[in-house]
Amino acid sequence: MEVVIVPDAKAGGELIAEAIAALVRRKPEALLGVATGSTPLPVYEALAGTVRGGGVDVSRARICQLDEYVGLPAGHPESYRSVVLREVVEPLGLGEDAFMGPDGTAADVQAACEAYDRALGEAGGVDLQLLGIGTDGHIGFNEPCSSLASRTRIKTLTQQTREDNARFFDSLEEVPHHVITQGIGTILEARHLVLLATGEGKADAVAQSVEGPVSALVPASALQLHPHATVVVDEAAASKLKLADYFRATYAAKPEWQGL
Ligand code: F6R
């Protein structure tokens, strides 16, 4: 895994946006896996800026969702479908036809999970999956003790994650208990995993994921098993990494043409 320490969230966003733009220049129909939450917003902002400035043509790119709440009514502003359409798909000038995600309103949720997992493969697989990380080390909504081989399925959120996400709702009670998430095994099938973590609140989870043992207790540690995983962290999120200086030196010595 490559660890890149950036000064702040904006720099992280710009770096990852450029990696996505470079991918789309190489492969215009790339399938881009996106995360929701606060962390990836600087990526989407920077990428939309590059698109508006004519730096990349994303008109053939496709966007897919990592996870979704179960039971929020269709069109609810905090359903991840609505969030991804609002924060990624529309700013990039794409239409809904460029977007795929699991159906959190399905009567048969398990069937919806399996259908989505299959659809990702049938679409050719995810080229680049952007990830955030929970304070408890989750990726997607694979909470601690998720199987490292798991596929897209329904999960129950921990109280910690519901409290972390309550800021998007009027009250904690409104945060759904259940979600659909790509499994860790599903996520690991993406060709390139890019995890962005910013802020001191993520420092413990980052240190455990990058420098700790691979463990279902820390789902993001599964990135250590992936042949092309990049972890981009700001100084605050990097503050508990023992190897921070080594990571800085390695990235500083990297030839520019290698990209992320
Ligand atoms: C969201 C997701 C989650 C978030 C994580 C961090 O699609 O998959 O894993 O990335 O909960 O959320 P923020 O970025 O809001 O701290």
Boltz pocket constraint, residues with backbone or C-beta under 6 A from the ligand:
constraints:
  - pocket:
      binder: B
      contacts: [[A, 34], [A, 35], [A, 36], [A, 37], [A, 38], [A, 39], [A, 40], [A, 66], [A, 67], [A, 131], [A, 132], [A, 133], [A, 134], [A, 135], [A, 138], [A, 139], [A, 140], [A, 141]]
      max_distance: 6.0
